[in-house]
Amino acid sequence: MTTNTTKKTTAEADESAAAATDITEARPQRSARRTSDVVGPALGDGQQPETVTLSHHLRIDGTDYTPGAEITVSPDYARRLRGQGFTART
């Protein structure tokens, strides 16, 4: 079985490498929407963080939180935690 292949010359290889470099440099910088004190998903536009007290052990983003720990989360995430029974009734 034969395969038709063409070898790139060094000039063509340099041009394709330069083109790949130009593409990566043209990408815009991502802005960090997550603040360091908010645990879990990032806040949406115009949302204020909520503080919840956990009733069960919970692992979020590789960090363990014990029962009774108070964490600051987005309102959407707080609603999900309440619905799943992870927050204390206080």
N, C-alpha and C positions, 0 to 999 in steps of 0.2 A: 504494500500500500504506500503510495507516494503522496506527499503533501506539498502543495505549492506555497512556498514562503518567500518573502523578500526581506533581505536584511537592510536595516536602516544604516545610513552612513552616520558618521559622528556628527556631522552638521545637522542632519535631520533629528537625531537624538537630542542634541543640545536645544534645538528649536522647540521640540515637544516638551522638554523639561522646563524651559523658560515659560511656555504657555501655561503649563500646570502651576507654576509658581505665581504667575500673574492672576490666575483664577482665585487662588487661595488668598492673595493679598487684597482682592477686590471685595471680599466678604465684609459686611458691616459687623462691628463689634456688638455682641449681645449685651444688653443691659441686665444687671442682676435685679430681679424684682423681689427676691426673697430677702427679708431682713434677717439678721442673725438671731434675733430673739423669737422668731416665729418657728414653731416646730411643724413638720409635715408640709402639705401643699402650700404654695405661695399665696399671698393675699391677692385678691382681685383689685381692679381699679376702684378706688374710693372706699374700700372696706377697712374697718377697724378691727384689730385683733381682739380675741376673747380669751380670757383665762379660765381654764377648766381644771377641776380636781379629779384625778383618775381613781376609779374604784377597783381596777384590776391592773395586773402587770401588763405593760404594753411596750413593744419594740417599734420605734419609728426611726427610719433612716439609719439603722445600725446602732442606735442608742437605746438602752433599756431604761424604762421609767417604772418605778415601783408604785404600788397602791398608795394613795395619799399625796403623790407628787402633783404640783400645780404646774401646768404648762400653758404657754400662750400659742394659740392656733388661729387659723382663719375661721370666720363664721361658718362657712360651708363644712369644713372639717369638724368643727365642734358639733354641728348638727348630726353628722354621720356618727361621731363617737357616742353621742347621746342615744341615737337610734339603736346602736349595737350594744348598749349597756356598759360602756367603758368609763362613764363619768359617774361621780358620786352624786347623790341626791341631796344637795345642800342649797 
